[in-house]
Amino acid sequence: MYRESLKKLPKIDEIMLVLKKKGILEKAPRDVVLSACRSVVGNIRELILSAKEDDTNIHVPPLDEVTDTVVERIDSLRRYSLRRVVNATGIILHTNLGRAPLGKDALERILEVSCGYSNLEFDLEKGKRGLRYDHVQKILCELSGAEDALVVNNNAAAVLLVLNTLASGKEAIVSRGELIEIGGEFRIPEVMEKSGAILREVGTTNRTHLSDYEDAVNNNTGLILKVHTSNFRIVGFTEEIGLPALVEIAKNTGIPVINDLGSGCFVELDRYGFEREPTVQEVLKTGVDVVTFSGDKLLGGPQAGIILGSRYILEKIKKNPLNRALRIDKMTLAALEATMKQYLNGEDAISDIRILRAIIEPLADVETKAKKLLIILQKLCIEGLVLTLKEGFSMTGGGALPTQEIPTMLLSIKSPRLSASRLDKRLRDCEVPVIVRIAEDEVLLDLRTVDEEEFAFIKEGLQLVFAEDV
Ligand SMILES: *Cc1c(COP(=O)(O)O)cnc(C)c1O
């Protein structure tokens, strides 16, 4: 059966001939077209081979169908894969959706700095080689109170670099309650292993005492690491040692204390009714030697890893050859510098930085937005579509404030013609995909993560979904 089906498969030469006649060879280099043909035919061959031995109706597509698939494949190469989407999930720092959207200033700086040459590693005053981190060093230090600052590719890189610099071949003491996994392969024990540090676990999952740390310190201790349990909380019978006590150990033994903050935040969110989370400034005041955090979590900037701490240690980190492999790019630096400048405006930073705005936006404002969108969508007069507003909860995401539910307004969409999962799929297929939440059999748009400027995308998306024959 296989053999007969395989014989019916169009030959590569035949497909190429048709493509040539259709002018497709002008659309892409010959090798690219050839490779597309091979992939398409290869996929069909695999389908045939994976069919059951006695399957008599294996479909072998005819030549024109196969060429159409090849043309579609080549056309798809021209389309952008990485695209803007509307985040209607209500998860404010959605790692899969690019975490923090950048502000206008950051975007303008990226354009300005990268459209031509820049002084990335050039000291304009001395006319000599400079350091790329210097562009954000001063502002980071002023805002945080740190002695020195260094920025790298992301926080995972920051943690790896710090561990490698201070504890390669030495022990790094961590509480068992902080051996976290934050998803996307970042697990403290594994990062530790790659850094060359020897993991020295202390305490238990729920309780770690000061004596656990003290007893673990020996001649081969490189550092004490405290990790923010970003995406979970241990509640009940628990004990955790705070930074001040660890810093005390550090003072007595000369062993540095490192704090992986995960989502370092510069503003006091508790003022807006959120859980108390120490700010980066407060953490540094404890006397901790080094803190690391992400640029694209609560900070609201581009993907980056920020390392703040004592000059002596940061000098060592800067000289580590691994730093070169983890270095930050100029576009990121431009965006990070612009984001940090927003923090000079104090409380106003909250309104300038989109993710902070989304977190603290009062429910009444989210509701006003939701009502506006409701009216816009009602005006489309899509037959049978049921649109309603309901209350719900948004999440911060990105490993920040994991147990904090933020009240929000949801726009529910129900259609007699499309199930929720099919509507969800259709919305993802739009020119500007709309990523929604599904609960039971309804599609929910969480307005906390949608800006008014994005309403047009949702409107056009829905219009198109229902204009098609569904
Ligand atoms: C998010 C997080 C990281 C990783 O940060 P990236 O910027 O994603 O590399 C590391 N540690 C903690 C505690 C985190 O929350």
PDBQT file of the ligand as one rigid body, heavy atoms in Angstrom, charges set to zero:
ROOT
HETATM    1  C1  LIG A 501      12.282  35.982  36.605  1.00  0.00    +0.000 C 
HETATM    2  C2  LIG A 501      13.302  35.517  37.540  1.00  0.00    +0.000 A 
HETATM    3  C3  LIG A 501      14.586  35.161  37.081  1.00  0.00    +0.000 A 
HETATM    4  C4  LIG A 501      14.941  35.178  35.629  1.00  0.00    +0.000 C 
HETATM    5  O1  LIG A 501      14.896  36.422  35.083  1.00  0.00    +0.000 OA
HETATM    6  P1  LIG A 501      14.934  36.627  33.489  1.00  0.00    +0.000 P 
HETATM    7  O2  LIG A 501      14.976  38.087  33.322  1.00  0.00    +0.000 OA
HETATM    8  O3  LIG A 501      13.698  35.981  32.967  1.00  0.00    +0.000 OA
HETATM    9  O4  LIG A 501      16.151  35.952  32.996  1.00  0.00    +0.000 OA
HETATM   10  C5  LIG A 501      15.497  34.748  38.004  1.00  0.00    +0.000 A 
HETATM   11  N1  LIG A 501      15.200  34.692  39.313  1.00  0.00    +0.000 NA
HETATM   12  C6  LIG A 501      13.983  35.023  39.794  1.00  0.00    +0.000 A 
HETATM   13  C7  LIG A 501      13.722  34.945  41.257  1.00  0.00    +0.000 C 
HETATM   14  C8  LIG A 501      12.992  35.446  38.922  1.00  0.00    +0.000 A 
HETATM   15  O5  LIG A 501      11.777  35.784  39.374  1.00  0.00    +0.000 OA
ENDROOT
TORSDOF 0
